Amino acid sequence: MDRLWTPWRYQYITNDSGEKSGGSDEQPSTSCIFCTLPRQDPAHDERNYILHRARHNFIVLNLYPYTSGHLLIIPYEHTSELDAVAKAATDELMDLAKRAQTLLREAYRPDGFNLGMNLGRAAGAGVAAHIHLHVMPRWTGDANFMTTVGETRVLPEDLPTTYNKLHGKF
């Protein structure tokens, strides 16, 4: 049996995705990564991979991307339900998704896109207590042998490179 070592994923698989005790769906949690990230000094946005801060939402690179350029658009409001988010925030979220698609198309020239939300743990949400929209560029053939048989993603670009490619574009 072949092994592909991925020690950088250890942090991801050994924590509970930002939903430690004390968090709730209604109140921002001190342990919710999507609540703590935007509260940090904007001078640290590069280190935190925050690409853009808007009025109701922010855009960040996914630390565990499926493809290069995989973004998350996240409301500042801590909630697990899309229908609980104010209209102004969801309107802005969709405007940011449209802008993200345009910028990712320019930067990566993908063949298509996946946009989606997983609401709830049963639906596959990694951080179920705080909604977020995934925006991913896709290419014909990007689900290759390594992904389908080896269950391993191969990414041609590291996060700092992706950040530098997209930062300042929003």
N, C-alpha and C positions, 0 to 999 in steps of 0.2 A: 504494500500500500504506500502511495506517495503522500507526503505531508507538505503543506504550504504553511509556513509559520507567519502569523499575523499578530505580533505582540501588541501593536497599537490598538487592537480591538479589545484587549483585556479590560480596560476601564468600562467599556460599553456593556460587556456581558456580565460584569460583576456588580453592577449597580441596578437600581430599579427605575431607571429612566426619568429621574427627577421627581418622582412621586413618593417621597418619603413621608413618614407619618407627620401629621400636623398640617398637611395641605388639604384644601377642599376645593370643590368646583366653584365656589362663590368668591372666596377671598384669595388674593395673591399669596402664594406660599413662599417662604424664605428658602425652600429647597427646590422649588420649581425652576428648572433651568431657563424656561422661557419668560419667567418673571424676573429672575436675577440678572440675566444678560443685559437687557436694555437699561437697567438701573446703574450699571457700571459706567464709569467715566468714558465719554465718547473718545477720549484720547487712546483708549484701549480697544477701539473697534477693530483694528487690523488683527490684533492678537485673538479677538473673539470672533473674527470673520463676519462681523456685522457690515453689510454692504450699504445699507440705507436705513435711515430713521425718518419715517413719515409722521403725520399727526396721530394716527390711530393704530398703525402697524409698523413693523420693522422687517427687514429682509436680511437673512443670514444664510451662509453656506451650511449645508447639512454636513455634520462632522463624519457621518457614515454614509457617504453618497452611493447611490446605485450607478450613476454615470457622472462624468465630469460636468460641472456646471449645475449640479443638483442644488436648488435653492429651497428655502422655506420662507413663506410670508406668514408672519405671526402677529395677531392682534396683541396690543399691550394688555387688554382686558383678560383676566384669568378666568376662563370658562371652558367647559368640556362640550358645550352645545352650540352649534352654529346658529340656531334660531334664537339664542339668548343674546347674541352680539348686536349692538346698535347698528341701524341701517347705515349711518355715516361710516362706520368702521368696515362693514362688509362692502360698501360701494368702493371705498378706498382700496380694500384688499383686492377686488377684481380689477381696478385700474392698475394697481401694482403688478398683478399677474399678467395683464396685457403688455405692460412695459417690460416686464421680465422676459416674456416670450420674444419681443422685438430685439432686446439686447442679447439674449442667448442665441438667437438666429444669426445676428451680426457677428458674434464672437466665435461661434462653433459651427455654423452651417449644418445643423442637424437635419435629418430626414423627417422628423416629427417631434411631438412633445407628449409627455404625460403630465397632467395636472390633476391633483386629487387630494382629498381629505379622508383620513381614516378616523371616524368618530367612535370612540370607545375601544377598550382593550380587545373585545371580541372581533372588531372590524380590523384589527391589526395596528392600532395606534401605539406608537412607541412611548409617547407622552400623552396619555389619554385624558389627563385633567386639563390640558391647555390646547385648544384647537390650533391647527396650523395647516397651511396649504403647501403641498409639494409642487414644485415646477421642475421638470426634468427634460432636458433635451434627449432625443433618442435617434439612433442610427440603424439603418437596415443591417441586420447581422450583429447587433451589439449583444444579443443574447446568444453567445457562441458556445462552443464546447465547454469552456471553463465555467460558464454560468449554468448551463443546463445539466451537464453531467457532473462536473466537479463542484457545483454549488459554490463557486468562488467568483467574485467580481474582479476584473482586471481593469484598473483605471490608469490611463496614460499620463495623468497630470496630478500633482499633489495639491493640497488645499491652498498653500501660499501662492502658487502659480495661478490657480483659478481666481483667488481673491484679487491679485494684481491685475488680472485680465478684465475683471468686472467692476472693480472699485472705481468710484467716481463717474460711472456711466448713468446712474439713476438720477 
